[in-house]
Amino acid sequence: MKQLVVLASICVVVLVSCAKKEEPVALSEDQRVLLLADLHMAEAAVQHLPPAVKDSMIRVYYDQIFAQYDITQADYDRLMKQLRDDVGELQPLYEKVLEELSRREAVPGG
């Protein structure tokens, strides 16, 4: 019986250690700020469109933005999960995103 418990414990340890761990998205804080600002601007750009067109256009914008930052939708989803899991990182990051959006708004044609 003791051997069975030891074997089961070893199996659990092996399975946990072999579980795929999510790598952090390889974007600097500055890149994250710019990425999120770009995505917010894309969302704002499609707000006036009819729903059917809006959905298609936002996908096009997101794909272009993801290509610009060399990330995928899965990378973005992982980034957002990381940020949701670390609220201490989220608030200061979004303060910088808001600063960036304000800066862009202040620049003519920006």
C-alpha positions in Angstrom: 0.0 0.0 0.0 2.8 2.3 0.9 4.4 1.7 -2.5 1.2 2.6 -4.2 1.0 5.9 -2.4 4.6 6.7 -3.3 4.0 5.7 -7.0 0.9 7.9 -7.1 2.8 10.8 -5.6 5.6 10.5 -8.1 3.0 10.4 -10.9 1.4 13.6 -9.7 4.7 15.3 -9.4 5.7 14.3 -12.9 2.4 15.3 -14.4 2.5 18.7 -12.7 6.1 19.4 -13.7 5.4 18.4 -17.3 2.3 20.6 -17.6 2.8 23.3 -20.2 3.5 26.6 -18.5 2.5 29.8 -20.2 5.4 31.9 -21.2 5.0 35.6 -20.6 4.3 37.6 -23.7 7.7 39.0 -24.9 6.7 42.7 -25.1 8.4 45.4 -23.1 6.2 47.7 -21.0 6.6 50.5 -23.6 5.4 48.0 -26.3 2.5 46.9 -24.2 1.5 50.6 -23.7 1.6 51.3 -27.4 -0.1 48.0 -28.3 -3.0 48.7 -26.0 -3.3 52.3 -27.1 -3.4 51.2 -30.8 -6.1 48.6 -29.9 -8.2 51.3 -28.1 -7.8 53.6 -31.1 -9.0 50.8 -33.4 -12.0 50.2 -31.2 -12.8 54.0 -31.3 -12.4 54.0 -35.1 -15.1 51.5 -35.7 -17.7 52.7 -33.2 -19.7 54.6 -35.8 -19.9 51.6 -38.2 -22.9 49.3 -38.5 -22.5 46.1 -36.4 -21.9 43.7 -39.3 -19.2 46.0 -40.8 -17.8 46.8 -37.3 -17.0 43.2 -36.5 -15.2 42.7 -39.8 -13.2 45.9 -39.6 -12.1 45.4 -36.0 -10.8 42.0 -36.9 -8.8 43.6 -39.8 -7.4 46.3 -37.5 -6.5 43.8 -34.8 -4.7 41.6 -37.3 -2.7 44.5 -38.6 -1.8 45.7 -35.1 -0.9 42.2 -34.0 1.4 41.9 -37.1 3.0 45.2 -36.3 3.9 44.0 -32.8 4.7 40.5 -34.1 2.2 38.8 -31.8 -0.8 36.5 -32.4 -4.3 36.6 -31.0 -3.2 33.8 -28.6 -0.3 36.0 -27.4 -2.7 38.9 -26.8 -5.1 36.7 -25.0 -2.3 35.5 -22.8 -1.1 39.0 -22.2 -4.6 40.1 -21.1 -4.9 37.0 -18.8 -1.5 38.0 -17.2 -2.7 41.5 -16.7 -6.0 40.4 -15.2 -4.1 38.0 -12.9 -1.7 40.8 -11.8 -3.9 43.8 -11.0 -0.9 45.6 -9.5 0.6 45.7 -13.0 -2.7 46.5 -14.8 -3.5 49.9 -13.2 -0.1 51.5 -13.7 0.0 50.1 -17.3 -3.4 51.6 -18.1 -2.4 54.9 -16.6 0.4 55.0 -19.2 -2.0 53.9 -21.9 -4.3 56.8 -21.1 -1.3 59.2 -21.1 -0.3 57.8 -24.6 -3.9 58.2 -25.9 -4.0 61.8 -24.5 -0.6 62.5 -26.1 -1.9 61.2 -29.5 -5.0 63.3 -29.2 -3.0 66.4 -28.6 -0.9 65.9 -31.7 -2.5 67.3 -34.9 -3.4 64.4 -37.1 -2.3 62.0 -34.4 
